[in-house]
Amino acid sequence: LQPCILLTKSLLVYVDTIEGDAEGYIRFKSPVEAKAIIDARTGLQNKHSWQLEILSGDHEQRYWQKILVDRQAKLNRPRDKKRGTEKLISKAEKIIITRAKEATKHIRFMED
């Protein structure tokens, strides 16, 4: 979906897709803007082999339900509640670990 994002960045509000999926959803600021993209779809379909359609009826209702379920799952997931020095120490430990991993990467050249 990346080329479409670049094409319509000013019209785009949200892209809902998972990397590797063959399907995704793009939300625009208004139905008029979505219709404009659909009207220009022949160029996108020829260039990228994309199938574009505007969701309506049951498909649109299911998508909005999916949004609500995803939002609730995100809000209700357990998270670590660290405060003060404990939070700073854990951040410092993460930085130290990532720097240590980067320092141990070596490029070795073998002679045949």
Secondary structure, DSSP 8 states (H G I E B T S, - for coil): -HHHHHHTTTTEEEEE--TT-S--EEEESSHHHHHHHHHTHHHHHHHH--------HHHHHHHHHHHHHHHHHHHHS------HHHHHHHHHHHHHHHHHHHHT--------
